[in-house]
Amino acid sequence: QVQLVESGGGLVQAGGSLRLSCVASGRSISTYAMGWFRQVSGKERESVARMSSAGVTTLYADSVKGRFIISRDNIKNTVYLQMNSLEPEDTAVYYCAAGKLVHSNYDHWGQGTQVTVSS
């Protein structure tokens, strides 16, 4: 029932920063664990960052630790992914998703936003 819309992707040079936003509607994100995932053509989808519904637990892929930060604003019903020190390897389509628990399957997905990092 929850609907998700991502924005904020674009083209950036290596070393630059972007902030992705995911606006939810239909239900409050306080009900859900939220996550950011990315996918490159020919490769399987990768979990980038996840946060439990209460915001107590956060999980990051090793490749982005220290560079990316996931956060949520329950009043705005929005989840963010701050991406710093971007690398060409970060180039992918990034998806916002919602699930029941932080370690469970994510059942609701946004349409994705393209992030391209040039060297």
N, C-alpha and C positions, 0 to 999 in steps of 0.2 A: 504493500500500500504506500510506503514511503517512496518518493520520487527524488532523484538526485541529479543535479546539474553542475558540471565542472566548468571552470574558467581559469584563465591566467596563464595558459601555455603560450609558447612562442619560440622565437629564435634568439639565442643568447650565445655570446662567446665564452669559451672556457674560462673559468674563474669567476664568472658572473653569478647572479642570483635571480630567482623567480619565486613568486608565491602563488601557489594554486589554491583556489577556493572551491568548495563544494557546498552548494545551498540545497538544503532538504526541504521538502514540502509534503503535506499529507499527514505526517507524524513527527513527533519531536525526536531529535537525535539522542536525547537523554535515554531513550529506550534501547538504543543500539550500541554495540561496539562498531567503531568506524575504522576504515582502513583505506590506504592508498596502495594501488597496485600498478605495475607497468608491464608493457609487453612490446617486444620487438618482433618484426616479421621473422618467422622461422624459429622462434624461441618460445618456450613456455612462459606463461604469466608468472611474474615475480611479485611477492609481497614486499613492499617498500617500507611501510610504517603502519602500525595498528595501535589503536587505543581502546581500552575497555569503556563500557558505557558510563561509568563513574569517573573516568579519567585517571584512575589510580595506576593502571598498568599500561605501559607503552612498550612496543616492540619495534625494533628496526632491523633491516637487513644489514649484514656486516659491511656491505659495500657503501652504505650511506651514513653509518654511524659517525657522529661528530659533524656532519654536514647538513643533514635534513632534520627538521623538527615538525612533528604533528601536533596540532592543537585544536581545540573546539571551543565554540562560543554558543552555549545552549540558548541564550537569549536571541541571538541572530539566527539560530538553527543552522549554523555553518561550521564546517570543518576546513582546516587549512593545512597546507604542506609548504613550509618554508624551506627552500632549496638554496643552499649556499655552496660556494666553491664548486660549481658545476663542471663536470667533465664530459667529454664526448661520449663516454660509455653510459651516461645518463639519458642519452637520446632514446625516446620511446613514446608511446601513447600511454598517458597516465589516467587511471580510472579511480574514481571514488566508489566505495562500496560500504554497505551496512549489513551487519549480521547479529545474531542473537548473543553470541559470546565472542570474546576476542580471539579464541583459538578455534572457533567453529567455522563452518562454511558461511560464506557471505552471499546472501540471497538477493540483494538489491544492488543494482549497478547504475552508474551514470553512463553518459555517452562517450566519455573520454575526451582528453585534450592533448594535443601534440606538443611535446617539448623537444626541441632540437638544439644541441650544443655543438658549436663549431670549434674546430681546433685552431 
